Amino acid sequence: MSATQAIPFFNYPALFERDEENLMAILRDVLRRGAFILQKDLAEFEAMLCDYLGVKYVIGVADGTNALILGLKALGVGPADEVIVPSHTYIASAASIHLVGAVPVLAEIGADHMLDPQSVEPLVGERTVAIMAVQLNGRTCDMDALGAIADRHGLAIVEDAAQALGSRFKGRRAGTFGAFGTFSFYPAKLLGCFGDGGAVVTNDDEIARNVALLRDHGRNEDGRVVAWGTNSRLDNIQAAVLNYKFRRYDADIARRREIAAMYDERLSGINDLTLPPRPDTTGDHFDVYQNYEVEAGRREDLLSHLADHRIGTLIQWNGTPIHGMK
Ligand SMILES: Cc1ncc(COP(=O)(O)O)c(C=O)c1O
């Protein structure tokens, strides 16, 4: 690769061109069938994800944020409740707790940038109802330690696995540890659609039923309104795209892990740079590297150095930090 070749952080057109003919055929097929809302491609996607994750239910919803909101509502989290969540996460994790009327209680992260179980336990109070494990950057938290805390205090575990489809802890996939898990299929995600998309996954019959009602105006399988609900369905056309892209998902993950190993080999030992854990093949964590998140002692210098070489970078979240939100 020549030193002058630009490496943008996102390259959606390149991803599209790679598969243009097949993707256009899929879109044409869905459009010709007029299959837009709650159609067979969505049912197929949900069934496929159930199989991949080894869970009983997958419910496709509008996006990863709504997945969290609907999951929390379905679990019965609401006003006066507190949910413990890491402060280092995308705003949507904490926002979902706020939007169901509960209070996000912020915990610290450990060296691997994941929710630190040691910081969680002192935060448990009378109003705590759940711990939200955020499976950040394609890595899964230490679910044994978090599960032990939840058991000791009678709390639910819920998982924001928006960034971690395919990631595993001790062989078990992210999203399958708690009362429910959520995923995002935003275009930049490892499995991304052509817009917004998300899913709630669970083994709990009641949560699954509640989320299915909530996402479709409270309508049951017969189309009858039986509860309050909203409109938060995963579009059938997005599901068709995801069904296609999923075919090479494992290969995409393998490639990410190869690249992460190269970064690790070539960047470790540089002063002022702390790298994420290297791809592990024998230990507890199987990471999928949704993001390769580094800590840089001289961040601005590093950003401009990389920009000079036309290498894209991203500060994952900017603006008011979660602990600064009113
Ligand atoms: C950790 C995390 N949680 C939640 C979300 C929200 O997902 P969406 O953008 O699909 O609403 C994202 C998406 O970027 C995320 O990274």
The ligand as a Gaussian input file, in Angstrom:
#p B3LYP/6-31G(d) Opt

LIG

0 1
 C      -22.700000       1.189000      22.839000
 C      -23.854000       1.639000      21.997000
 N      -25.094000       1.615000      22.536000
 C      -26.166000       2.005000      21.827000
 C      -26.048000       2.444000      20.524000
 C      -27.265000       2.935000      19.812000
 O      -27.527000       2.289000      18.626000
 P      -28.292000       3.046000      17.434000
 O      -27.346000       4.052000      16.864000
 O      -28.613000       1.949000      16.472000
 O      -29.512000       3.661000      18.013000
 C      -24.791000       2.458000      19.914000
 C      -24.658000       2.901000      18.524000
 O      -23.832000       3.578000      18.076000
 C      -23.655000       2.073000      20.673000
 O      -22.433000       2.109000      20.153000

